[in-house]
Amino acid sequence: MGLNYVHIPVEWDAPTTPQFDFFADVMESLDGERVWVHCMVNMRVTVFVYLYRVLRRGVDRETAWRDVTAVWQPNDTWSAFIAEVSTP
């Protein structure tokens, strides 16, 4: 079917910046392609996509954040992760 599969295991309580960086690099390598991003409960991926859109694609935070909060309100672990990745 011409599909590529990239597995990026992310522990719920321990997301890491290198995992996000790898995700963002994969997404950039597929620019212009149709991409299906999957997460079991759609929470981890909403944060990764949010960060990718804001940090790599230049989408304004408010717009991107609405898509996150439509799915969930990140807990303390994920809020700290967002702050960590967002800080240069």
LINLINCOR-V889114 format. One record per helix or strand. SS is the DSSP state (A for helix, B for strand). FROM is the first residue (numbers start at 0). TO is the last residue. If there is no record, write none. Layout:
ss->SS from->FROM to->TO
ss->SS from->FROM to->TO
This chain:
ss->A from->16 to->28
ss->A from->43 to->56
ss->A from->60 to->68
ss->A from->75 to->85
